[in-house]
Amino acid sequence: WPEFICFLRSSAMHGLIHVIFRGFVVDKFGESAWKEILKIAGIEDESTLFEMKHYDDSLTMAAVKIGADVAGAPLDAALELFGSYFVDYAAGAGFIRLLRSLGPDLHQLLSNLNILHHNVERDLPAAVFPIFEVSQVEWINDYKYRFRMDYASSRAGLGPLLKGALHQATNKLFNSTLEISELSAEALRKMSFLPSAEASHELHWNLTVTINQEKPDFDATPSTTATSAPSAAEASFSFFDFHSALASAWCCCAQSQNDEIMVTVPTQPVVQEDWVNDVKMVLAEKRSRIEGVTATYPSSSDGKHQYFSMNAMDRIRVGATLFRACSADLVSSPWTDLPEMEKTEFFWGAYTKLDNFYAISKDWLVESQTMNGQMKFHKKGKIRFLSQSWGIPKEWDDLMGAGSYAEAKAAEICCVAKDIAARELGSTSRWKEVHFWVDKCCIPQGDQELTGWCVNLLEEYIIFCDGLVVLVPWTYFTRLWCVYEWVCFLLCHDPMDIEICADPFVRESTLPLFIDAIGNFKLSSCQCFREADRPILYNKVEKYYKSIDSFEKFLKFTAIALFVRCTAQRRSAKAVSALEPWRYLAERQGFSALADRISEMMQKLPEWREGAVKSATGGGTNDVQTAVLQQVEEWFKAKMVPMIVQMRKESATESGLKFIEELRKAAKEVVFQENACEPIEEADL
């Protein structure tokens, strides 16, 4: 009691945890118990406790201690009860969809919790998350399996809370029952665990899951929230608030002066009502400008597109005329905002490419007269080329759980937009100001003539962009457009400017599919939605690469190297062992120097993490992860990028590299923006 009173009178935690705690007390012990708590704490207006903002770190243990005192129960029993209640509350409040998206069973859910934590860190940089690791599954029979779970946290005493949450999550999410047993002292002595400097309190449990054979009614999810919780508070909290409460109660929270209130800001409608007339006028103007550039060029007599008869400067001018961008909020959404997620899920889920999607993009290079009277295109700001595969992987539902492919893409784009906003705009809260080139809305899909121009202008578009963001399911390397976008960007830009979005896709169950897709990559096996595009892309490969074999070798080499970088950036106690499949793949492909570099990374990664823990100035997981990320990036730039540049020289034709340089110089002449379109140094090519 004294601890909780002190907690209430000082700074507090996130407001939603108060709502959950009130529900816990009222549902389990009655309204009178809650009123008694308020009375002893000297709080007359309980609404002051329910603001959706960050508070102090003390609530979790204080709450369960109060519950234990009121019920006359042992502390461990109260903790387990509250863990179970927390899962019930999450499900009753509508968050069960996100939890199920982490995997189709308990084993995969726990395997992917570190990924979820990595995403939540973007919005809760002061949170300190535990680390979950699981062993391989051992099936006892068709309905029963077991595995070992290793848990490490910087906070002691949460074992019973975790136990209650696991039991209830297994039941509610997967219609199964769970048995938990601690590893014996003898078993622990026989096993070696990688020490974690971030999380010194460990639990090692054997989990046995029995799948109920009766089909559950998942739609009938009764709410177990407080029957008399304040309606205003319940109605106003968002998914950000739930994550904040989760970070507060489940993990712990380091003090931060920069914590912000999490609010949901609705976006503008995806398509304005008068989009038809607007698009017609825009396309007519663009067609007129293109005709002005191409008027001096003869019409093609051999069936080739007029693009191929133009010089670099005029190609850049046509490309600048057609180049568009869309803001991150129109094509992405946090998992935390369900209404907006539905809007962006429609964008990513719809196969039909209509002109109405073109209406949500805007011109990003605007022609205007400079002070010296020249006509140039002004670039509005930085922009990323978004490369992704539209087709839903056929194994998606079996391997990835209940979350849809469209949802995963929308949420991951939001995550990378927050990373970019933090680096370049100073705050993740400005993620909606980040812009992307997305084919679906930046190409006028209903205009065959202009679409033909856009297809041929891929190199120019990539030169205009400042980075490549890759949404990479395991089927990515089977799509012809995807693999060409990948290698084209690496032909034009620094490899450091590629960001692989792997968190929603690379899991223990899908990693073999990635290894197989890259290791057995063949250009001839790649699929193309429109077969008419295949000869266009093959001609590009022939122009820029010495041979198809050179193209394939460059793709494999860079894919392995960049996945190593991505894997090293992920927070996991198994980060080192996670690099081994990539090292082995490099060795198997004959990239011995690359395999040696990966071995070097495997040796250095534990040292970097240990050093980051010791030197981090803040107490949050994000501080440690940021320090590790910096080490990974510096090492990759110094050791891996030169190897990629050398492979580029060996794979590309001299004429192709020369033409790319001509395009870059033309872009610098035609497009105006400080620090934009700087040419690649000749030595790098």
Helices and strands as residue ranges (DSSP letters): H 2-9, H 15-29, H 31-41, G 46-49, H 59-71, H 75-92, H 96-101, H 106-111, H 113-120, E 127-128, E 131-134, E 138-141, E 144-153, H 159-174, E 176-182, H 185-190, E 201-211, H 231-236, H 239-250, E 252-253, H 275-294, G 306-309, H 312-322, E 324-327, H 328-331, H 338-349, H 355-358, E 362-363, E 365-369, E 375-379, E 384-388, H 396-400, H 405-424, G 428-433, E 435-437, H 439-442, H 448-456, H 458-464, E 467-471, G 476-478, H 480-492, G 495-497, E 498-501, H 511-519, G 523-525, G 531-533, H 534-544, H 548-569, H 575-588, H 592-615, H 621-635, I 636-640, H 641-651, H 654-670, E 671-672, G 682-684
